Amino acid sequence: MKANNNNKEQKGVKVLLPFYFFTSLLFFVAVLLFFGLAYPHHLHYQEQYQLFLFDSAYVWEIVRQPGGVADLLGRFCTQFFLYAWVGALIIALLLSAIQLLTLRLFNSQFSYGLSYVPSFLLWIFLLDENALMSGVCAVLLMLLVAWGIVKLSRGWTRRILLIFAIPVLYFLAGPVCFPIPIDSLWLGVHYYRYPTVFPWLLWGAALSVWIETLLQFLLAREGSNGSKEKSATKVSTPLLHKEGLGVGLSFLLVAAIMGSFVWKNANLKAEKVMQYDFMARHQQWNRILQTINAEKPNNQIGVTVQNLALAMHGVLLEQMFNYNQNGIAGLLPDVKEDATSPLPTAEAFYQLGMISVAQRTVFEAQEAILDFQKSGRCYKRLAETNLINGQYAVARKYLLALQKTIFYRDWANETLQLLGNEEAISRHPEYGRLRKSAYREDFYFSDHTTPEMLESLYRTNTDNRLAYQYLLAYYMLTGDRERYNQFMSKKQ
């Protein structure tokens, strides 16, 4: 009887294999397109707030903590998010692997749709810009170990392996491998950027595997009891069609419900803000103008980047009032104590030639990263500002760290050759220009940008057209016609 039931199940699985393949592929493509098209700048955001180093001390510092292996894998994956489609591909592969492993643990056709629940919950989890990839890697490690135990052992051997697997899993993945979270364990694991925030969706994904496993056990017992009253030889094509219909309906139901939650929780407003920050970071001034002409920004970061792009094209004074403005805060906003909003302002400081101010702003932004990581973006800019200011020893420290990365290594090697080479720095199209524009004298810097700062910057180098535009724009936005006329008379 048991052998006949197994043959029946194997025959049903073979018939449904094309459907399994199609739905898994559909899920993979959906995740890939979502993060590649709708959420690419969330991936860039994740990358810029970590600095993955190929360094033994760095690796050991991570893996020696409980859950450190998952944390290391998550950070390793995140470094590739510098390129959004590569990041989207990584996420799609990980979530698809989790779905397939969950399906292997279930081994039930009628509960097929439930195999997508952990992956969908992790997808929703990753919609939060503070959710870290280590959580996804932790769930994947848990499923790999569980699948290995089920696949390779039976009876008492399985029970013994399970006992030994618990401490191993805790070391690899952290407390997410347990069915019930423990207060003293979860706070130290790097699943979420806020150390004190409990990631409910991540735990929901992990717990859903345990719940579904229990459900599978109960269904198996029910099926075993019922099979005693049925003939094992009746494996007809209509029955397989019925099973196929059940599989299809379970998938469509889960996909519709969970897909609606994904779209409902997607923060597309934050994605737009991150887009402006990304374009400013990579100095994509033409793309910024195209973007603001299609849709005028109405957020603080967008307006700051908008005005910087207009000034870089030399048209700020002529076109600024064609777009939304936020008073003088749209030019150089007051620096806030967070890791995100100061960076576009620091980019404006840097392009103006306020190098020391830009350096301080970037350093403070990096120190405000909530999980105390370093930033590849910030390290690069700090190396540049110290190079321009002639602080070569400090610049070297940042560049040597960037040499241990994949995507910043070539730039670091090229920039190291500039240290101490005054002639090469002077010829450099960016560093030479900014060094000429920088302040010549020290002065007290207020957290509130003043016209005196901009006027002093312009007087230092009258070829600094950016400072000229920002100063006059400052007077125009404040309606200070008297000081505008005074400056123009001095200029003449």
C-alpha positions as CSV (number, residue, x, y, z in Angstrom):
1,M,0.0,0.0,0.0
2,K,2.8,2.4,1.0
3,A,4.8,1.7,-2.2
4,N,1.7,2.3,-4.4
5,N,1.1,5.6,-2.7
6,N,4.7,6.7,-3.2
7,N,4.4,5.7,-6.9
8,K,1.2,7.7,-7.1
9,E,2.9,10.8,-5.6
10,Q,5.9,10.4,-7.9
11,K,3.7,10.2,-11.0
12,G,1.8,13.3,-9.9
13,V,5.0,15.2,-9.3
14,K,6.3,14.3,-12.7
15,V,3.1,15.5,-14.4
16,L,3.2,18.8,-12.5
17,L,7.0,19.5,-13.0
18,P,6.4,21.9,-16.0
19,F,3.9,23.9,-13.9
20,Y,6.4,24.0,-11.0
21,F,9.1,25.2,-13.3
22,F,6.9,27.9,-14.9
23,T,5.6,29.3,-11.6
24,S,9.1,29.4,-10.0
25,L,10.5,31.1,-13.1
26,L,7.6,33.6,-13.0
27,F,8.4,34.4,-9.4
28,F,12.1,34.8,-10.2
29,V,11.3,37.2,-13.1
30,A,8.8,39.2,-11.0
31,V,11.4,39.8,-8.2
32,L,14.1,40.6,-10.8
33,L,12.0,43.2,-12.6
34,F,10.6,44.7,-9.4
35,F,14.0,45.5,-7.9
36,G,15.6,46.3,-11.3
37,L,12.9,48.7,-12.5
38,A,10.8,49.9,-9.6
39,Y,13.3,49.7,-6.7
40,P,16.9,50.1,-8.1
41,H,17.8,53.1,-5.9
42,H,16.9,51.3,-2.7
43,L,19.6,48.9,-3.7
44,H,22.1,51.7,-4.3
45,Y,21.1,53.1,-0.9
46,Q,22.0,49.8,0.8
47,E,25.4,49.6,-0.9
48,Q,26.5,53.1,0.1
49,Y,26.0,52.4,3.8
50,Q,28.5,49.6,4.1
51,L,32.1,49.0,3.2
52,F,32.9,45.3,2.5
53,L,36.6,44.7,2.9
54,F,38.6,41.7,1.7
55,D,40.6,41.7,4.9
56,S,41.0,38.9,7.4
57,A,40.6,41.2,10.4
58,Y,37.3,42.6,9.0
59,V,36.0,39.1,8.2
60,W,36.9,37.7,11.7
61,E,35.3,40.6,13.4
62,I,32.0,39.7,11.7
63,V,32.0,35.9,11.8
64,R,33.1,35.5,15.4
65,Q,29.6,36.9,16.4
66,P,26.5,34.6,16.6
67,G,24.9,34.8,13.1
68,G,28.2,36.2,11.7
69,V,28.3,33.9,8.7
70,A,24.9,35.1,7.6
71,D,25.9,38.7,8.3
72,L,29.1,38.3,6.2
73,L,27.2,36.7,3.3
74,G,24.6,39.5,3.4
75,R,27.3,42.2,3.3
76,F,29.1,40.4,0.5
77,C,26.0,40.4,-1.5
78,T,25.2,44.0,-0.8
79,Q,28.4,45.3,-2.2
80,F,27.2,44.3,-5.7
81,F,24.1,46.5,-5.2
82,L,26.3,49.3,-6.6
83,Y,24.9,48.0,-9.9
84,A,21.1,47.7,-9.5
85,W,20.4,44.9,-11.9
86,V,23.2,42.8,-10.4
87,G,21.6,43.4,-7.0
88,A,18.1,42.6,-8.3
89,L,19.5,39.3,-9.8
90,I,21.1,38.3,-6.4
91,I,17.8,39.0,-4.6
92,A,15.8,37.1,-7.1
93,L,18.2,34.1,-6.9
94,L,18.1,34.0,-3.1
95,L,14.3,34.3,-2.8
96,S,13.8,31.7,-5.5
97,A,16.2,29.3,-3.7
98,I,14.3,29.8,-0.5
99,Q,11.0,29.0,-2.3
100,L,12.5,25.8,-3.8
101,L,14.0,24.6,-0.5
102,T,10.7,25.2,1.2
103,L,8.9,23.2,-1.4
104,R,11.4,20.4,-1.0
105,L,10.7,20.3,2.7
106,F,6.9,20.3,2.1
107,N,6.8,17.7,-0.6
108,S,3.1,18.3,-0.9
109,Q,1.2,19.3,-4.1
110,F,-1.9,20.7,-2.4
111,S,0.2,23.1,-0.2
112,Y,2.4,24.2,-3.2
113,G,1.3,27.8,-3.0
114,L,2.4,27.9,0.7
115,S,6.0,27.3,-0.4
116,Y,6.1,30.9,-1.7
117,V,5.0,32.5,1.6
118,P,8.5,32.7,3.2
119,S,9.9,34.2,0.0
120,F,7.1,36.7,-0.3
121,L,7.5,37.8,3.3
122,L,11.2,38.3,2.8
123,W,10.4,40.3,-0.4
124,I,8.1,42.6,1.7
125,F,10.9,42.7,4.4
126,L,13.4,44.0,1.8
127,L,11.0,46.9,0.8
128,D,12.3,48.6,4.0
129,E,15.5,50.4,3.2
130,N,16.8,49.5,6.7
131,A,16.3,45.8,6.2
132,L,19.6,44.0,5.7
133,M,20.5,41.1,3.4
134,S,21.9,39.1,6.4
135,G,18.3,38.3,7.4
136,V,17.6,36.7,4.0
137,C,20.9,34.8,4.1
138,A,20.1,33.5,7.6
139,V,16.7,32.0,6.4
140,L,18.5,30.4,3.5
141,L,21.1,28.9,5.7
142,M,18.4,27.5,8.0
143,L,16.6,25.9,5.1
144,L,19.8,24.4,3.6
145,V,20.7,22.7,6.9
146,A,17.1,21.5,7.4
147,W,17.0,20.1,3.9
148,G,20.3,18.4,4.3
149,I,19.2,16.7,7.5
150,V,15.9,15.5,5.9
151,K,17.7,14.4,2.8
152,L,20.6,12.5,4.3
153,S,19.2,10.9,7.4
154,R,16.3,8.9,8.8
155,G,15.0,7.9,12.3
156,W,17.4,8.4,15.2
157,T,20.2,9.6,13.0
158,R,18.0,12.6,12.0
159,R,17.2,13.4,15.6
160,I,20.9,13.3,16.6
161,L,21.8,15.5,13.6
162,L,19.1,17.9,14.5
163,I,20.4,18.3,18.1
164,F,23.9,19.1,16.8
165,A,22.5,21.4,14.1
166,I,21.0,23.8,16.6
167,P,24.3,25.3,17.9
168,V,25.8,25.2,14.4
169,L,22.8,27.0,13.0
170,Y,22.9,29.6,15.8
171,F,26.6,30.3,14.9
172,L,25.9,30.5,11.2
173,A,22.5,32.3,11.0
174,G,21.8,33.6,14.5
175,P,18.5,33.3,16.4
176,V,16.3,33.4,13.3
177,C,17.0,29.6,13.1
178,F,14.9,29.1,16.3
179,P,11.1,28.8,16.2
180,I,10.7,31.2,19.1
181,P,12.7,34.4,19.4
182,I,14.6,35.0,22.7
183,D,15.1,38.5,24.0
184,S,18.7,38.0,25.1
185,L,19.6,36.6,21.6
186,W,18.0,38.7,18.9
187,L,19.2,42.2,19.7
188,G,22.9,41.5,18.8
189,V,22.2,40.0,15.3
190,H,22.7,42.1,12.2
191,Y,19.3,41.6,10.6
192,Y,18.1,45.3,10.6
193,R,19.9,48.6,10.5
194,Y,18.3,49.9,13.7
195,P,19.8,47.6,16.4
196,T,16.8,47.9,18.8
197,V,14.1,47.3,16.2
198,F,12.6,43.8,16.0
199,P,12.2,42.8,12.3
200,W,8.7,41.1,12.5
201,L,8.6,40.3,8.8
202,L,11.9,38.4,8.9
203,W,10.8,36.4,11.9
204,G,7.5,35.8,10.2
205,A,9.3,34.3,7.2
206,A,11.4,32.1,9.4
207,L,8.4,31.0,11.5
208,S,6.2,30.3,8.5
209,V,8.6,27.5,7.5
210,W,8.1,25.8,10.9
211,I,4.4,26.3,10.8
212,E,4.1,24.9,7.3
213,T,6.3,22.0,8.3
214,L,3.9,21.2,11.1
215,L,0.9,21.6,8.7
216,Q,2.6,19.2,6.3
217,F,3.1,16.6,9.1
218,L,-0.6,16.9,10.0
219,L,-1.7,16.5,6.4
220,A,0.6,13.5,6.0
221,R,-1.0,11.8,9.0
222,E,-4.5,12.6,7.8
223,G,-3.6,11.2,4.4
224,S,-2.1,8.1,5.9
225,N,-5.2,7.3,7.9
226,G,-7.5,8.0,4.9
227,S,-5.4,5.8,2.5
228,K,-6.2,2.7,4.5
229,E,-9.8,2.9,3.3
230,K,-9.0,3.5,-0.4
231,S,-7.6,1.4,-3.1
232,A,-4.0,2.1,-4.0
233,T,-4.4,1.1,-7.6
234,K,-6.7,4.0,-8.7
235,V,-4.2,6.5,-10.0
236,S,-6.2,8.0,-12.9
237,T,-5.6,11.0,-15.2
238,P,-8.6,12.9,-13.9
239,L,-7.2,12.6,-10.4
240,L,-3.9,14.1,-11.5
241,H,-5.8,16.9,-13.3
242,K,-7.6,17.5,-10.0
243,E,-4.3,17.7,-8.2
244,G,-3.0,20.1,-10.8
245,L,-6.0,22.3,-10.4
246,G,-5.3,22.4,-6.6
247,V,-1.7,23.3,-7.1
248,G,-2.6,26.1,-9.6
249,L,-5.2,27.6,-7.3
250,S,-3.0,27.5,-4.3
251,F,-0.3,29.3,-6.2
252,L,-2.6,32.0,-7.6
253,L,-4.2,32.6,-4.3
254,V,-0.9,33.1,-2.5
255,A,0.6,35.1,-5.4
256,A,-2.4,37.5,-5.5
257,I,-2.6,38.1,-1.7
258,M,1.2,38.4,-1.1
259,G,1.7,40.4,-4.4
260,S,-0.8,43.0,-3.3
261,F,1.0,43.4,0.0
262,V,4.3,43.9,-1.9
263,W,2.9,46.7,-4.0
264,K,1.0,48.3,-1.1
265,N,4.2,48.4,1.0
266,A,6.6,49.6,-1.7
267,N,7.8,53.0,-0.7
268,L,8.0,54.7,-4.2
269,K,8.3,58.2,-2.7
270,A,11.5,57.2,-0.9
271,E,12.7,55.6,-4.1
272,K,12.3,58.9,-5.9
273,V,14.3,60.7,-3.2
274,M,17.0,58.1,-3.4
275,Q,17.1,58.6,-7.1
276,Y,18.1,62.2,-6.8
277,D,20.7,61.4,-4.2
278,F,22.1,58.7,-6.5
279,M,22.3,61.1,-9.5
280,A,24.1,63.7,-7.4
281,R,26.5,61.1,-6.1
282,H,27.5,60.2,-9.6
283,Q,27.3,63.8,-10.9
284,Q,24.7,62.9,-13.5
285,W,23.8,66.6,-14.1
286,N,22.2,66.0,-17.5
287,R,20.1,63.1,-16.2
288,I,19.0,65.3,-13.3
289,L,17.7,68.0,-15.7
290,Q,15.8,65.4,-17.7
291,T,14.2,64.1,-14.5
292,I,13.2,67.4,-13.1
293,N,11.7,68.5,-16.5
294,A,9.6,65.4,-16.5
295,E,8.5,65.7,-12.9
296,K,9.4,68.7,-10.7
297,P,10.7,67.5,-7.3
298,N,8.8,68.5,-4.2
299,N,11.1,67.1,-1.5
300,Q,14.1,68.6,0.3
301,I,16.7,66.4,-1.2
302,G,15.2,66.6,-4.7
303,V,15.2,70.4,-4.7
304,T,18.7,70.6,-3.4
305,V,20.0,68.3,-6.2
306,Q,17.8,70.2,-8.7
307,N,19.4,73.5,-7.9
308,L,22.9,72.1,-7.9
309,A,22.4,70.6,-11.4
310,L,21.0,73.9,-12.7
311,A,24.1,75.7,-11.3
312,M,26.5,73.1,-12.7
313,H,24.9,73.9,-16.1
314,G,25.2,77.7,-15.4
315,V,21.4,78.3,-15.6
316,L,20.4,78.5,-11.9
317,L,19.7,82.2,-11.9
318,E,17.7,82.1,-15.1
319,Q,15.6,79.0,-14.5
320,M,15.4,78.4,-10.7
321,F,11.9,79.8,-10.5
322,N,10.7,77.5,-13.2
323,Y,10.8,74.8,-10.5
324,N,9.7,74.2,-7.0
325,Q,11.8,76.0,-4.4
326,N,12.1,75.7,-0.6
327,G,13.6,79.1,0.2
328,I,17.3,79.1,1.0
329,A,16.9,75.6,2.3
330,G,16.6,74.5,-1.3
331,L,20.2,75.8,-1.9
332,L,22.2,74.6,1.1
333,P,19.9,73.1,3.8
334,D,20.9,73.0,7.4
335,V,22.8,69.8,8.1
336,K,20.7,67.3,10.1
337,E,22.0,64.6,12.4
338,D,21.2,61.6,10.1
339,A,23.1,59.6,7.5
340,T,21.0,60.4,4.5
341,S,20.0,64.1,4.1
342,P,23.5,65.6,4.6
343,L,25.0,63.8,1.7
344,P,23.4,65.8,-1.2
345,T,24.2,69.0,0.8
346,A,27.7,67.8,1.2
347,E,27.9,67.4,-2.6
348,A,26.8,71.0,-3.1
349,F,29.5,72.1,-0.6
350,Y,32.1,70.1,-2.4
351,Q,31.2,71.4,-5.9
352,L,31.2,75.0,-4.5
353,G,34.7,74.6,-3.2
354,M,33.8,74.5,0.5
355,I,36.0,71.5,0.9
356,S,36.5,71.5,4.7
357,V,32.7,72.0,5.2
358,A,32.0,69.1,2.8
359,Q,34.5,66.9,4.6
360,R,33.0,67.6,8.0
361,T,29.4,67.0,6.7
362,V,30.4,63.7,5.1
363,F,32.2,62.5,8.2
364,E,29.3,63.3,10.5
365,A,26.9,61.5,8.1
366,Q,29.0,58.4,8.2
367,E,29.1,58.5,12.0
368,A,25.3,58.7,12.0
369,I,24.9,55.3,10.2
370,L,22.7,53.5,12.6
371,D,24.4,50.1,12.6
372,F,27.8,51.7,13.0
373,Q,29.1,50.5,9.6
374,K,31.4,52.5,7.4
375,S,30.5,53.7,4.0
376,G,32.2,53.2,0.7
377,R,30.7,56.4,-0.7
378,C,31.8,58.4,2.4
379,Y,35.3,56.9,2.4
380,K,35.8,57.9,-1.2
381,R,34.7,61.5,-0.6
382,L,36.8,61.8,2.5
383,A,39.8,60.6,0.6
384,E,39.1,63.3,-2.0
385,T,38.6,66.2,0.4
386,N,41.8,65.3,2.3
387,L,43.7,65.1,-1.0
388,I,42.4,68.5,-2.1
389,N,43.3,70.0,1.4
390,G,46.8,68.5,1.2
391,Q,46.2,66.1,4.1
392,Y,47.9,63.3,2.3
393,A,48.4,61.0,5.3
394,V,44.7,61.0,6.1
395,A,43.8,60.5,2.4
396,R,46.2,57.5,2.3
397,K,44.3,55.9,5.2
398,Y,41.0,56.0,3.3
399,L,42.6,54.9,0.0
400,L,44.3,51.9,1.5
401,A,41.0,50.7,2.9
402,L,39.3,51.2,-0.4
403,Q,42.1,49.1,-2.0
404,K,40.6,46.1,-0.2
405,T,37.2,46.4,-2.0
406,I,36.1,45.2,-5.4
407,F,34.5,48.2,-7.0
408,Y,36.6,51.0,-5.4
409,R,40.0,49.4,-5.8
410,D,40.9,50.7,-9.3
411,W,39.9,54.2,-8.3
412,A,41.9,54.0,-5.1
413,N,45.0,52.8,-7.0
414,E,44.8,55.7,-9.4
415,T,44.3,58.3,-6.7
416,L,47.1,57.0,-4.6
417,Q,49.5,58.1,-7.3
418,L,48.3,61.7,-6.8
419,L,49.4,61.9,-3.2
420,G,52.0,64.5,-2.8
421,N,52.1,65.2,-6.5
422,E,51.2,68.9,-6.6
423,E,51.6,69.3,-10.3
424,A,49.3,66.3,-11.1
425,I,46.7,67.6,-8.7
426,S,46.8,71.0,-10.2
427,R,46.2,69.5,-13.7
428,H,43.4,67.3,-12.5
429,P,40.1,68.6,-14.0
430,E,38.2,68.3,-10.7
431,Y,40.7,68.4,-7.9
432,G,42.7,71.2,-9.4
433,R,39.6,73.4,-9.9
434,L,38.3,72.8,-6.4
435,R,41.7,73.5,-4.8
436,K,41.7,76.9,-6.5
437,S,38.2,77.6,-5.3
438,A,38.7,76.6,-1.7
439,Y,38.9,79.2,1.1
440,R,42.3,80.7,1.7
441,E,41.6,81.8,5.3
442,D,40.0,80.1,8.3
443,F,36.8,81.5,9.6
444,Y,34.0,80.5,12.0
445,F,31.5,78.3,10.2
446,S,27.9,78.4,11.3
447,D,25.5,75.5,10.8
448,H,23.4,78.0,8.9
449,T,24.9,79.0,5.5
450,T,25.2,82.7,5.3
451,P,25.7,85.0,2.2
452,E,29.0,86.1,3.8
453,M,30.3,82.6,3.4
454,L,29.3,82.5,-0.2
455,E,30.7,86.0,-1.0
456,S,34.0,85.1,0.7
457,L,34.1,82.0,-1.4
458,Y,33.5,84.0,-4.6
459,R,36.1,86.7,-3.7
460,T,38.7,83.9,-3.2
461,N,38.3,82.9,-6.8
462,T,36.1,85.1,-9.1
463,D,36.1,82.3,-11.7
464,N,34.0,80.3,-9.3
465,R,30.7,80.6,-11.2
466,L,29.0,78.2,-8.9
467,A,29.6,80.4,-5.9
468,Y,28.4,83.4,-7.9
469,Q,25.1,81.8,-8.8
470,Y,24.5,80.5,-5.3
471,L,25.1,83.9,-3.7
472,L,22.8,85.7,-6.1
473,A,20.2,83.0,-5.8
474,Y,20.4,83.4,-2.0
475,Y,19.6,87.1,-2.3
476,M,16.8,86.4,-4.8
477,L,15.2,83.7,-2.6
478,T,15.3,85.9,0.5
479,G,14.1,89.0,-1.4
480,D,17.2,90.9,-0.2
481,R,17.4,93.4,-3.0
482,E,19.6,95.8,-1.0
483,R,22.4,93.3,-0.5
484,Y,22.0,92.1,-4.1
485,N,22.6,95.6,-5.4
486,Q,25.5,96.1,-3.0
487,F,27.2,93.0,-4.2
488,M,26.6,93.8,-7.9
489,S,28.1,97.3,-7.3
490,K,31.2,95.8,-5.7
491,K,31.5,93.4,-8.5
492,Q,31.5,96.2,-11.1
